[in-house]
Amino acid sequence: MGFRSLSARIIVFFVALLALVQMAAFIAVNLANSSNAHAKVESELDTGQRIFQRILDQNNERLAQAAQVLAADFGFREAVATHDVGTLESALQNSGTRIGADAMLFVGLDGRVTADTLSTGEAGSERNFELPALIDQARSTGRGAVIQKLHGNIYQLLAVSVRAPLPIGWVVLGFAIDDELAHDLKQLATLDVTFLADDVEPQSRPHWRALASTLAVPQQMELDALLPAWPGSSTITRLTLNGDDQQVRVVPLNAAGDLRIVAVLQRSMATALAAFDRLRNTLFALAAASLLFSVLGCLAIALNITRPLGELVKSALRIRQGDYGSAVPVKRYDEIGTLADSLDHMRNGIAEREAQILRLAYEDHLTGLPNRSKFGERLTQELALAQESMQPLSILVMDLDRFKNVNDTLGHGVGDHVLREVAVRISALAAATDCVARLGGDEFAVLLPQAAVGQARKMAMHIITALEEPILYDGQPLDVGTSIGVAQYPDHGTDAETLVSNADVAMYVAKRSKSGHAVYDQTYDTNQQEHLSLLGELRRAVEQNELRLCYQPKMSLDSATITEVEALLRWVHPVRGLVPPGQFIPFAEQTGYIKFVTHWVLREAIRQCGTWKREGLDLRTSINISARDLMNRELPEQISTLLREFDVPAHLICLEITESGFMDDPVHAQQVLNQLAGLGLNLSIDDYGTGYSSLSYIMKLPVNELKIDRSFIASMVDNADISTIVRSTIDLGHNLGLKVVAEGVETAEILALLRQLGCDLAQGFYVSAPLYADDLLLWLRGSGFNPSERGASPTMRFGSLAR
């Protein structure tokens, strides 16, 4: 086979070309490896510095939290006030042991150290504090932090004020800068770490000495001599230690006074290049193997491949360019012919599948609308045009409100009919330039080019109005409704993904608030994260007994006695403090976790009621349950089990249900209420007057009590119309055979007017604030209750009400 032959030329050409490409690639990769190794080391040093800074910050936070806990401890503050040094040292030692602190001190207002875990029991431990600047910083900013020498060692120190309520001193806590910290950093960042200090003036040449290190002693001494002058800020340099090139980052930690401290993070270049050396050897072996296989492959390919191959290549190129109309012209009966036939079949198959894929990729098969992918593509295009023309652009994201009920109750066939009808109604409202899409499920979107928020709001209102009209299916009207979120470019996002996400957030805000539509606001993201965080912690709160019940007395206006209380939920969060129920109950209802919270409240309230009964106090206890609880078919059995467990008669428990709770699904709610009434429980309609329930429906409910909402009670003295409403409500309740309770009683004038109007019970801060169970007993004893008298009820003495 001569050089003039096509096969020889193919072999020589491709082998030579491959050799040149591989040689160039090998050189480029080798250079890149060296550059990447240095870049990798610099990146590792950056990461190590961030980890180091994070550990220092975390140490500061640990110290701050421990200091705040210690400063808030009553016994500790009392020991400070009485100058009880032994108790102070014990408290400091215990607190330091809990968090692993190496130094704990208490500094009085006079700047003297009263207690010190570094010199406990030693003479002269009471002295002037060595670092007055730290105390000055804590005095001005609330807390001070520094890395400084103390008792001959270097510590990361934090000072926090102790208040009772005025400042009475400072707690100083510290972690030692030692070998243990250095080795911890090495495990986290895989870098050698050395802490060095210099006691000379910053303008002088430094004489470093190692405080702590992961290096051997000889390497530490060599590093001391090679380290450059005080850096002032984080710097990177290269040093040679023990014959090994090292890339070093010097991080200044403290330059206060005559003490300078640096952290030296270093990485061996030889270690970093080792992995790249293995890669280079592997590439060399692969290059040699590929050359060998290239010779063999080129020889096989070159044999008898000329014009048929060219035709196949041309056909393949046409297919690649999207031309599926031209058949493959090669007709042979050997392998090339088979390949040509296969290529032709592939061309036909690709043409058919591409048409189907395009339809499936960009069209929703149920409604015929563009799908999420097509909407995203169109939105991206319109965003580019909006950016060029400096015009606004808005999108609407909507979700049907009651679609799940339609699907679950009537089936998916009816649900599909509803989705098609919704698509028709929305499309009828859209302009020619708008894009209406179904994003999935019962979620739709509308793209409004060159539309500001005002126009988007109008479109949202038109859609809401259009969907308020019931959808007919076999003559049966179906009411779905919708909630819509609005987002505008560029105010709410500059890319498609952000706009859709923010409109989705606004849509869920509209759904929760039942406002129909909402425009995105940045605070929604913060609120959403806050609520998610609370919901995540709520499970822990139930499991770890962070929830508490308070009990607010209800006073009989006829006899001035306390016969009932209402159980009110409180969440004492270990970090957030007291979390109001309004911040977590609505979202617990939405996620379904409310049933666990309700079960805890029921169990705790019934248990407490049983305890009071055994102590001779028959207090009927009211418990609030939510709308979600009424959907729980197991609720009556759960309450019955708790009543038996704690030996509580059913008539001592009253369940309070808001109007909206039983109006969402009145048929099911009435079934559950009938079962609860059958157990002998009392039932109350809470917040009466704020809902939309009809009198005819209330008459059908097995309730014993109406509770007038505080919004009416608070204004009844000054507003004659509201006073008339309250009077009518009391008369209505009595005519229906119901007891009437007024909540939110804040003044003696309101109490007197309620008694005049014939109200049965009053509840509010004028009678008493909500009290924990033990405080309630003390309050009742102050009101004349004697627990030795079975079934006794405390009599209120007006003029001396505990509030």
SEMI-127382 format. One record per residue (C-alpha): residue in one letter; x, y, z negated. Coordinates in steps of 0.1 Angstrom, whole numbers, padded with zeros to 4 digits, always signed. Layout:
BEGIN
aXYZ
...
***
This chain:
BEGIN
m+0000+0000+0000
g+0018+0031+0013
f+0017+0066-0001
r-0005+0077+0028
s-0033+0054+0019
l-0063+0068+0000
s-0059+0043-0028
a-0022+0052-0034
r-0029+0089-0033
i-0058+0085-0057
i-0037+0065-0081
v-0006+0088-0079
f-0026+0120-0080
f-0049+0111-0110
v-0021+0095-0130
a+0002+0125-0125
l-0027+0149-0133
l-0036+0129-0164
a+0000+0129-0176
l+0003+0167-0172
v-0030+0173-0189
q-0021+0150-0218
m+0013+0166-0221
a-0002+0200-0223
a-0029+0188-0246
f-0003+0172-0268
i+0018+0204-0271
a-0013+0225-0277
v-0026+0201-0303
n+0007+0200-0320
l+0009+0238-0322
a-0028+0239-0333
n-0021+0213-0360
s+0006+0235-0375
s-0016+0266-0373
n-0046+0247-0387
a-0025+0233-0416
h-0016+0268-0427
a-0051+0280-0422
k-0064+0250-0441
v-0040+0257-0470
e-0051+0294-0470
s-0087+0282-0470
e-0080+0259-0499
l-0063+0287-0517
d-0094+0309-0511
t-0116+0282-0523
g-0094+0275-0553
q-0095+0312-0562
r-0133+0313-0560
i-0135+0281-0581
f-0111+0296-0606
q-0131+0329-0608
r-0163+0309-0611
i-0149+0289-0640
l-0138+0322-0657
d-0173+0336-0651
q-0190+0304-0664
n-0168+0305-0695
n-0178+0341-0700
e-0215+0331-0696
r-0211+0302-0720
l-0194+0325-0745
a-0221+0351-0740
q-0249+0327-0745
a-0233+0312-0776
a-0226+0346-0790
q-0262+0358-0784
v-0276+0326-0801
l-0252+0331-0830
a-0259+0368-0832
a-0297+0361-0832
d-0294+0336-0861
f-0310+0350-0892
g-0287+0330-0915
f-0257+0344-0897
r-0269+0380-0899
e-0277+0375-0936
a-0241+0361-0942
v-0228+0392-0925
a-0249+0415-0946
t-0239+0398-0978
h-0202+0395-0967
d-0204+0357-0973
v-0171+0348-0956
g-0175+0311-0962
t-0208+0310-0944
l-0195+0332-0916
e-0165+0309-0910
s-0187+0278-0911
a-0212+0293-0886
l-0183+0304-0864
q-0167+0270-0866
n-0200+0251-0858
s-0208+0274-0829
g-0173+0272-0815
t-0174+0233-0817
r-0207+0232-0798
i-0194+0251-0768
g-0158+0240-0771
a-0145+0275-0779
d-0109+0277-0792
a-0113+0310-0810
m-0142+0325-0830
l-0140+0357-0849
f-0163+0382-0865
v-0152+0419-0865
g-0170+0443-0888
l-0180+0479-0880
d-0148+0490-0896
g-0128+0471-0870
r-0115+0445-0895
v-0117+0408-0890
t-0140+0393-0916
a-0139+0356-0904
d-0115+0339-0880
t-0115+0302-0870
l-0078+0306-0859
s-0067+0313-0895
t-0095+0298-0917
g-0086+0297-0953
e-0053+0315-0948
a-0043+0345-0968
g-0047+0378-0950
s-0072+0365-0925
e-0091+0397-0932
r-0072+0422-0911
n-0076+0449-0885
f-0086+0434-0852
e-0057+0433-0828
l-0077+0442-0797
p-0097+0474-0806
a-0102+0481-0769
l-0123+0450-0765
i-0146+0462-0793
d-0148+0496-0777
q-0159+0480-0744
a-0185+0459-0762
r-0197+0490-0780
s-0203+0509-0748
t-0215+0482-0725
g-0231+0456-0748
r-0203+0431-0744
g-0166+0431-0736
a-0144+0406-0718
v-0106+0404-0715
i-0078+0379-0711
q-0053+0388-0738
k-0028+0374-0764
l-0042+0365-0798
h-0022+0348-0826
g+0006+0341-0802
n-0016+0324-0776
i-0035+0337-0745
y-0073+0335-0746
q-0102+0344-0724
l-0121+0365-0749
l-0157+0379-0750
a-0171+0402-0776
v-0209+0406-0782
s-0227+0430-0806
v-0246+0416-0836
r-0277+0436-0844
a-0301+0436-0873
p-0316+0456-0855
l-0288+0481-0855
p-0252+0469-0848
i-0236+0453-0879
g-0205+0439-0862
w-0192+0420-0832
v-0187+0382-0825
v-0156+0375-0806
l-0153+0341-0788
g-0125+0327-0767
f-0112+0298-0746
a-0075+0291-0746
i-0056+0295-0713
d-0037+0262-0716
d-0026+0231-0698
e-0061+0215-0701
l-0076+0244-0682
a-0049+0242-0656
h-0055+0205-0650
d-0093+0210-0649
l-0087+0235-0621
k-0064+0211-0602
q-0091+0184-0603
l-0117+0208-0589
a-0096+0226-0563
t-0068+0200-0556
l-0043+0228-0561
d-0014+0231-0585
v-0021+0258-0610
t+0003+0278-0632
f-0005+0306-0657
l+0024+0330-0663
a+0028+0361-0685
d+0052+0390-0687
d+0055+0414-0717
v+0075+0442-0700
e+0061+0474-0686
p+0043+0471-0652
q+0068+0495-0636
s+0098+0472-0645
r+0108+0440-0628
p+0089+0412-0643
h+0104+0383-0663
w+0077+0357-0661
r+0072+0328-0685
a+0048+0299-0680
l+0018+0297-0703
a+0003+0266-0688
s+0009+0246-0657
t+0002+0214-0637
l+0039+0214-0626
a+0069+0197-0641
v+0090+0219-0664
p+0119+0223-0639
q+0094+0235-0612
q+0079+0259-0637
m+0113+0275-0644
e+0120+0277-0607
l+0086+0293-0601
d+0093+0319-0629
a+0125+0330-0611
l+0110+0331-0576
l+0077+0348-0583
p+0076+0384-0569
a+0068+0415-0588
w+0034+0424-0603
p+0010+0420-0573
g-0018+0444-0585
s-0043+0423-0564
s-0046+0388-0550
t-0017+0381-0526
i-0004+0351-0506
t+0033+0343-0502
r+0054+0313-0494
l+0080+0298-0517
t+0104+0269-0517
l+0102+0248-0549
n+0125+0218-0552
g+0131+0218-0515
d+0094+0217-0506
d+0077+0246-0489
q+0047+0259-0509
q+0020+0283-0499
v+0012+0303-0530
r-0016+0327-0540
v-0009+0350-0570
v-0040+0361-0587
p-0036+0389-0613
l-0057+0383-0644
n-0048+0411-0668
a-0026+0442-0668
a-0038+0457-0701
g-0012+0473-0723
d+0023+0457-0721
l+0010+0422-0712
r+0006+0411-0676
i-0009+0377-0668
v-0012+0360-0634
a-0026+0327-0621
v-0005+0310-0594
l-0024+0286-0571
q-0001+0266-0548
r-0003+0239-0522
s+0025+0218-0507
m+0028+0224-0469
a+0043+0189-0465
t+0012+0173-0480
a-0011+0195-0458
l+0008+0186-0427
a+0009+0149-0434
a-0027+0143-0422
f-0019+0163-0390
d+0013+0143-0384
r-0008+0111-0384
l-0031+0127-0360
r-0002+0136-0337
n+0011+0100-0337
t-0024+0087-0330
l-0027+0112-0301
f+0007+0100-0287
a-0004+0064-0288
l-0037+0072-0272
a-0020+0092-0245
a+0003+0062-0236
a-0026+0038-0236
s-0048+0061-0215
l-0020+0064-0189
l-0018+0027-0186
f-0056+0022-0183
s-0057+0051-0158
v-0034+0034-0134
l-0055+0003-0135
g-0088+0022-0133
c-0077+0043-0104
l-0066+0012-0085
a-0100-0004-0090
i-0119+0028-0081
a-0098+0035-0050
l-0105+0001-0034
n-0130+0005-0006
i-0147+0037-0019
t-0150+0064+0007
r-0181+0076+0024
p-0208+0056+0004
l-0193+0070-0028
g-0194+0105-0014
e-0231+0101-0005
l-0239+0088-0039
v-0221+0117-0054
k-0241+0141-0033
s-0273+0124-0044
a-0263+0125-0080
l-0255+0162-0077
r-0289+0169-0062
i-0305+0150-0091
r-0284+0169-0116
q-0295+0202-0101
g-0331+0192-0104
d-0338+0182-0068
y-0357+0149-0070
g-0374+0151-0036
s-0345+0137-0014
a-0340+0100-0013
v-0306+0083-0016
p-0294+0077+0021
v-0270+0048+0014
k-0284+0014+0026
r-0260-0015+0018
y-0263-0050+0005
d-0233-0051-0018
e-0228-0035-0052
i-0227+0000-0038
g-0261-0007-0022
t-0275-0019-0055
l-0261+0012-0071
a-0278+0033-0045
d-0311+0016-0050
s-0308+0020-0087
l-0300+0056-0083
d-0331+0061-0061
h-0353+0044-0087
m-0338+0065-0114
r-0345+0096-0093
n-0382+0087-0091
g-0384+0078-0127
i-0367+0110-0138
a-0390+0131-0117
e-0421+0115-0132
r-0408+0117-0168
e-0396+0152-0165
a-0430+0164-0155
q-0446+0145-0184
i-0419+0157-0208
l-0424+0193-0198
r-0461+0190-0204
l-0456+0172-0238
a-0427+0195-0248
y-0446+0228-0244
e-0483+0220-0245
d-0506+0208-0273
h-0525+0179-0259
l-0556+0184-0281
t-0563+0221-0275
g-0543+0228-0243
l-0526+0257-0260
p-0488+0262-0261
n-0472+0242-0289
r-0446+0253-0315
s-0417+0248-0291
k-0432+0269-0264
f-0443+0296-0289
g-0407+0298-0302
e-0393+0301-0267
r-0418+0328-0258
l-0412+0346-0291
t-0374+0346-0284
q-0380+0360-0250
e-0403+0388-0262
l-0379+0396-0290
a-0351+0402-0265
l-0374+0425-0245
a-0385+0443-0277
q-0349+0449-0286
e-0341+0464-0252
s-0372+0487-0252
m-0371+0495-0289
q-0407+0485-0292
p-0424+0467-0322
l-0437+0432-0319
s-0460+0413-0343
i-0470+0377-0349
l-0499+0362-0368
v-0496+0327-0384
m-0529+0313-0396
d-0542+0282-0414
l-0578+0270-0416
d-0591+0272-0452
r-0614+0243-0455
f-0603+0221-0426
k-0591+0193-0449
n-0626+0189-0463
v-0640+0186-0428
n-0614+0159-0419
d-0618+0140-0452
t-0656+0141-0452
l-0666+0139-0415
g-0636+0122-0400
h-0608+0132-0376
g-0631+0132-0346
v-0650+0161-0360
g-0618+0177-0371
d-0605+0176-0335
h-0637+0193-0323
v-0632+0221-0349
l-0596+0226-0337
r-0607+0228-0301
e-0634+0253-0309
v-0610+0274-0330
a-0586+0275-0301
v-0613+0287-0278
r-0624+0315-0301
i-0589+0328-0308
s-0580+0326-0271
a-0611+0346-0262
l-0598+0375-0284
a-0563+0375-0270
a-0551+0398-0242
a-0533+0386-0211
t-0499+0394-0226
d-0506+0377-0259
c-0496+0341-0266
v-0519+0319-0287
a-0504+0286-0298
r-0511+0257-0321
l-0481+0251-0343
g-0494+0218-0357
g-0522+0204-0379
d-0547+0232-0385
e-0520+0259-0381
f-0522+0284-0352
a-0501+0314-0342
v-0506+0345-0321
l-0478+0366-0305
l-0487+0402-0299
p-0460+0420-0278
q-0456+0457-0284
a-0480+0456-0313
a-0474+0473-0346
v-0487+0462-0380
g-0519+0482-0376
q-0528+0465-0343
a-0519+0431-0358
r-0542+0438-0388
k-0571+0446-0364
m-0565+0414-0345
a-0564+0394-0378
m-0597+0409-0388
h-0613+0400-0354
i-0601+0364-0358
i-0614+0362-0393
t-0648+0376-0381
a-0648+0351-0352
l-0641+0322-0375
e-0667+0332-0401
e-0694+0321-0375
p-0701+0284-0383
i-0689+0258-0358
l-0717+0235-0346
y-0712+0197-0343
d-0742+0177-0333
g-0764+0206-0346
q-0746+0206-0380
p-0729+0239-0389
l-0693+0237-0402
d-0678+0266-0421
v-0640+0266-0421
g-0626+0302-0423
t-0589+0311-0421
s-0561+0328-0439
i-0536+0349-0418
g-0501+0361-0424
v-0487+0390-0404
a-0450+0398-0397
q-0435+0425-0375
y-0403+0429-0356
p-0379+0445-0367
d-0392+0453-0402
h-0398+0417-0413
g-0371+0399-0392
t-0350+0401-0361
d-0351+0365-0349
a-0379+0341-0341
e-0373+0317-0370
t-0372+0345-0396
l-0404+0361-0383
v-0424+0328-0383
s-0411+0319-0417
n-0420+0353-0432
a-0455+0353-0415
d-0460+0318-0430
v-0451+0332-0465
a-0476+0360-0460
m-0502+0335-0449
y-0499+0315-0481
v-0501+0347-0501
a-0534+0355-0483
k-0547+0320-0490
r-0538+0322-0527
s-0554+0356-0531
k-0583+0348-0508
s-0578+0381-0491
g-0582+0369-0456
h-0549+0383-0443
a-0517+0397-0457
v-0487+0415-0443
y-0453+0401-0453
d-0434+0418-0481
q-0400+0410-0494
t-0413+0406-0529
y-0433+0376-0517
d-0400+0356-0514
t-0389+0366-0549
n-0423+0357-0564
q-0423+0324-0545
q-0389+0314-0559
e-0399+0325-0594
h-0431+0304-0592
l-0412+0274-0578
s-0387+0277-0606
l-0415+0279-0632
l-0433+0249-0618
g-0401+0229-0618
e-0396+0238-0655
l-0432+0232-0665
r-0428+0195-0663
r-0399+0197-0687
a-0420+0220-0709
v-0447+0194-0712
e-0422+0166-0718
q-0400+0185-0743
n-0429+0201-0763
e-0422+0237-0753
l-0459+0244-0751
r-0478+0258-0781
l-0514+0263-0790
c-0527+0294-0807
y-0562+0296-0821
q-0583+0328-0820
p-0612+0329-0845
k-0648+0335-0835
m-0670+0353-0861
s-0707+0348-0865
l-0723+0382-0863
d-0753+0369-0883
s-0735+0355-0914
a-0700+0371-0910
t-0684+0337-0912
i-0657+0319-0891
t-0671+0287-0877
e-0653+0284-0844
v-0619+0290-0828
e-0607+0291-0792
a-0574+0272-0784
l-0551+0294-0762
l-0521+0280-0745
r-0486+0295-0749
w-0453+0285-0733
v-0422+0293-0754
h-0395+0290-0727
p-0359+0286-0741
v-0346+0312-0717
r-0375+0333-0705
g-0391+0336-0738
l-0430+0337-0740
v-0444+0329-0705
p-0480+0341-0701
p-0504+0314-0688
g-0513+0336-0658
q-0478+0331-0644
f-0479+0293-0643
i-0515+0280-0646
p-0527+0291-0610
f-0497+0274-0594
a-0500+0244-0616
e-0536+0241-0603
q-0524+0244-0567
t-0498+0216-0571
g-0520+0193-0590
y-0498+0194-0621
i-0526+0211-0640
k-0541+0178-0650
f-0509+0170-0671
v-0511+0204-0687
t-0548+0200-0695
h-0543+0166-0710
w-0516+0180-0733
v-0539+0209-0743
l-0568+0185-0749
r-0547+0162-0770
e-0531+0189-0791
a-0564+0208-0797
i-0584+0176-0806
r-0556+0164-0829
q-0555+0198-0847
c-0593+0198-0850
g-0591+0163-0866
t-0564+0176-0890
w-0586+0205-0901
k-0616+0181-0906
r-0596+0159-0929
e-0586+0190-0948
g-0622+0199-0953
l-0624+0226-0926
d-0651+0220-0899
l-0640+0244-0871
r-0655+0239-0837
t-0626+0242-0813
s-0631+0257-0778
i-0608+0245-0750
n-0605+0260-0715
i-0605+0237-0685
s-0599+0247-0649
a-0618+0241-0617
r-0592+0214-0607
d-0600+0196-0640
l-0637+0194-0630
m-0626+0175-0599
n-0609+0149-0621
r-0633+0119-0624
e-0612+0105-0653
l-0617+0137-0675
p-0647+0124-0695
e-0630+0091-0703
q-0598+0109-0713
i-0617+0131-0738
s-0637+0102-0752
t-0604+0083-0758
l-0589+0113-0776
l-0620+0118-0798
r-0618+0082-0809
e-0580+0084-0815
f-0582+0114-0838
d-0616+0106-0853
v-0632+0139-0842
p-0670+0142-0838
a-0678+0153-0803
h-0699+0183-0815
l-0667+0199-0829
i-0653+0203-0794
c-0665+0229-0768
l-0652+0230-0732
e-0651+0265-0716
i-0655+0265-0678
t-0654+0296-0656
e-0682+0304-0631
s-0659+0299-0601
g-0649+0265-0615
f-0683+0249-0610
m-0693+0269-0580
d-0665+0256-0557
d-0681+0221-0556
p-0714+0224-0576
v-0727+0189-0569
h-0695+0172-0582
a-0691+0197-0610
q-0726+0191-0623
q-0720+0153-0623
v-0688+0157-0644
l-0705+0182-0667
n-0735+0158-0673
q-0710+0131-0683
l-0692+0155-0707
a-0725+0166-0722
g-0735+0129-0726
l-0705+0125-0749
g-0720+0151-0772
l-0695+0179-0763
n-0706+0215-0763
l-0702+0233-0729
s-0697+0270-0724
i-0697+0292-0693
d-0666+0314-0697
d-0661+0349-0682
y-0698+0351-0674
g-0706+0380-0650
t-0674+0379-0630
g-0685+0351-0606
y-0714+0346-0582
s-0734+0319-0598
s-0772+0321-0596
l-0795+0319-0626
s-0814+0290-0610
y-0781+0270-0609
i-0772+0279-0645
m-0805+0266-0657
k-0796+0232-0642
l-0763+0230-0661
p-0761+0212-0694
v-0744+0242-0711
n-0749+0254-0747
e-0732+0288-0745
l-0726+0319-0724
k-0694+0339-0729
i-0695+0375-0717
d-0663+0386-0700
r-0641+0411-0719
s-0644+0436-0690
f-0680+0443-0699
i-0674+0443-0737
a-0646+0468-0736
s-0667+0495-0718
m-0701+0489-0733
v-0698+0516-0760
d-0690+0544-0736
n-0710+0532-0706
a-0748+0530-0709
d-0752+0509-0677
i-0727+0483-0689
s-0744+0483-0723
t-0777+0475-0706
i-0760+0446-0687
v-0746+0432-0719
r-0781+0435-0736
s-0797+0418-0706
t-0771+0390-0706
i-0777+0384-0743
d-0815+0383-0739
l-0810+0360-0708
g-0789+0336-0728
h-0813+0335-0757
n-0843+0329-0734
l-0824+0300-0718
g-0818+0286-0753
l-0780+0294-0751
k-0757+0309-0777
v-0740+0341-0766
v-0703+0349-0773
a-0686+0383-0767
e-0649+0382-0761
g-0625+0412-0762
v-0640+0428-0793
e-0614+0455-0801
t-0632+0481-0823
a-0657+0483-0852
e-0680+0503-0829
i-0682+0474-0804
l-0688+0449-0832
a-0716+0470-0846
l-0733+0474-0812
l-0731+0437-0805
r-0747+0429-0838
q-0774+0454-0830
l-0780+0437-0796
g-0783+0403-0812
c-0751+0387-0800
d-0743+0355-0818
l-0705+0354-0820
a-0676+0379-0815
q-0640+0372-0806
g-0612+0396-0802
f-0583+0414-0819
y-0606+0433-0842
v-0615+0400-0858
s-0581+0385-0854
a-0553+0380-0829
p-0546+0344-0818
l-0527+0326-0846
y-0507+0294-0848
a-0525+0266-0869
d-0505+0273-0901
d-0510+0310-0898
l-0547+0305-0892
l-0551+0286-0925
l-0533+0315-0944
w-0556+0340-0926
l-0587+0320-0935
r-0576+0317-0972
g-0572+0355-0972
s-0608+0356-0959
g-0622+0336-0988
f-0619+0300-0975
n-0615+0273-1000
p-0604+0240-0984
s-0616+0220-1014
e-0652+0228-1004
r-0661+0203-0977
g-0674+0220-0946
a-0668+0254-0960
s-0667+0285-0937
p-0647+0315-0946
t-0667+0347-0951
m-0653+0379-0935
r-0649+0409-0957
f-0653+0440-0934
g-0629+0468-0939
s-0601+0443-0947
l-0600+0423-0915
a-0566+0408-0907
r-0556+0418-0872
***
